[in-house]
Amino acid sequence: MASKYQITEEEQALFRETVRDAVPLCDDRVSPYRQRPRPHPQQQERDDREVLRDLLSDPLDPADLETGDELLFARAGLQHTVTRKLRRGHYSIRAELDLHGLTSKEARQAVVEFLADCHRQDIRCVRIIHGKGNGSMNREPILKRKVAHWLRQREDVLAYASATPTDGGTGAVYVLLRRPR
């Protein structure tokens, strides 16, 4: 197929003059296509490092540690900060009940009367001392489990948590009560 543009002798001479100083390439091979590296989740790694730094930078609060002996309960909808404050003993204890030496039946009656009295007096936070069960058969905390069960059944109980070591530790429980209606 003939080109409709013909290169004249003059154009050829001009081209040769222009490329006269050009140096031919030694290697006429083309580099093979390199695959791009796989995407690297840099933001996720930064976030993970930041979370780790935050976890390690804060002083450890023993109230945040859970052991198998701890009691902790909160009604649905209760703010996490309220539960945390209760667990750390930040609420003022306005009344307390000691169940040491009572039978299960006596303890249940005492808890019912105590909570009803607190409700009448508009007391919001109380401590119930149930003991660790060291004096019971098999050294198991019988009243502790029963008190937890009784408190869960009551609508006026918003939350409860094992006390801090200075207030009896796992042998006592803080109870947060609903305001009277």
Disulfide bonds with the S-S distance in Angstrom:
none
